[in-house]
């Protein structure tokens, strides 16, 4: 199989299974899939070659932090290599790039032989699909594995926290907010082309559930709002007019948007970076370790794999500067391993600490009084805030990605500010770091979210089912390499020149009752504005 030819696999799931999954995990819906499963070990093929490579700057990971890093390095004249473990997934009108929820296949999961969606009993040949479920003690962290990172399969909620809520999550960075608000957040908004759902689309039949949520949210005491999204709404109009196969209008976007029109990182920041001619992107490149050599340069041990996970080449890359943007689990695991194995001397003790789940909780709202429609449009375009809540929180509506004839079901997602109580520790038997999350850490927030969900059910009828009770999971991993201790406020790893962390791993636990993408990107923009002035030409 070629790199850009995803291989479908597995049997179709029944309508009952699809609805059951929506009710139990409700997951695929708000870009939030409750999942489980572990990556299969990558196997080296016989006679695999080992090569050496020299680079000025390497960006590990291609999500919100990595995309910003690559573009701003290129614009500063720095030749940069971007390493991404996943595939490039090109889309377009009526494309079949991603699998759909009703016929889930191995494109949905990163090198596992089974589905990462609870309740879906399917097996297949392992493939480099778009979602990895990293199982920990007390929490599963769901991560993107694709060029563009989590921006490929997230619903696109591009939310900026208030100044107060930002400070509640990141007190050590509170003094940055005014500057972020002045230019960094607006720059991200411009790059991603964000807007809210237009009136003409919200009035259509597929968005009945969004309108219903708005009405009931107001009655329940929430303050409704329209979610800013990086969407070209002409694609949604094209679906409504019958020009494109339904994707947005059925919320069948949990594994990526087949029709295109989503301003994900691969087609915004990374496309602009590659257009400079200074950025090369290498997909299917898995960074296994990072070390410091005798000359205090950075050495990356990289496996180039095929789509089955078989190692085709082992590469030793020596670089003057490395920008770690592999997401909170990816970056944290690399640095915890480096410290435990002595690959980098004197790494800060705080590496592996202050991790959090952003307060994520997914509910299934079943049997409400109003008409939620037989199909529910997306992305997650409406929500509500609770201005008087003692802990900042946000409630978001998300559509269900299956036909719902005879079933009244809606997915409702909550998140908020939580203590950064999770830790990662090295496990030598796995040569990996493992997450531990105390189940009581977010209990105060979850009590408030549950009360808000109950108030929605009182105002609108039906019942709310907490789908995360049995298997807590998050799509919004944050922390593990915290600002103020492990890295400075510009992402420089303490005591180590030329090593940077600009992704969500430097944010301790939560992002001010918002999903993290916009804040990760805004902080990366702010940090890169400093790094290109102070470090380019001096440190690397």
Secondary structure as UniProt FT lines:
FT   TURN            3..4
FT   HELIX           15..24
FT   TURN            27..31
FT   STRAND          44..60
FT   HELIX           64..75
FT   TURN            76..77
FT   STRAND          80..83
FT   TURN            93..94
FT   HELIX           101..103
FT   HELIX           106..108
FT   TURN            118..119
FT   STRAND          131..135
FT   STRAND          140..144
FT   TURN            147..148
FT   HELIX           149..151
FT   TURN            152..153
FT   HELIX           163..169
FT   HELIX           171..176
FT   HELIX           177..179
FT   HELIX           180..184
FT   HELIX           185..192
FT   HELIX           199..202
FT   HELIX           205..207
FT   HELIX           208..220
FT   STRAND          223..226
FT   HELIX           233..240
FT   TURN            241..242
FT   HELIX           248..250
FT   TURN            254..255
FT   TURN            258..259
FT   HELIX           265..267
FT   HELIX           269..275
FT   TURN            276..277
FT   STRAND          279..282
FT   STRAND          285..292
FT   TURN            294..295
FT   STRAND          298..305
FT   TURN            307..308
FT   STRAND          311..324
FT   HELIX           327..340
FT   TURN            341..342
FT   TURN            345..346
FT   TURN            349..352
FT   STRAND          353..356
FT   TURN            358..359
FT   STRAND          361..366
FT   STRAND          382..385
FT   TURN            387..388
FT   STRAND          393..398
FT   TURN            405..406
FT   STRAND          409..416
FT   STRAND          422..427
FT   TURN            428..431
FT   STRAND          432..436
FT   TURN            439..442
FT   HELIX           443..460
FT   STRAND          463..466
FT   TURN            467..468
FT   STRAND          473..474
FT   STRAND          478..480
FT   TURN            484..486
FT   TURN            489..490
FT   STRAND          492..493
FT   TURN            494..495
FT   TURN            497..498
FT   STRAND          499..501
FT   HELIX           504..506
FT   HELIX           517..534
FT   TURN            535..539
//
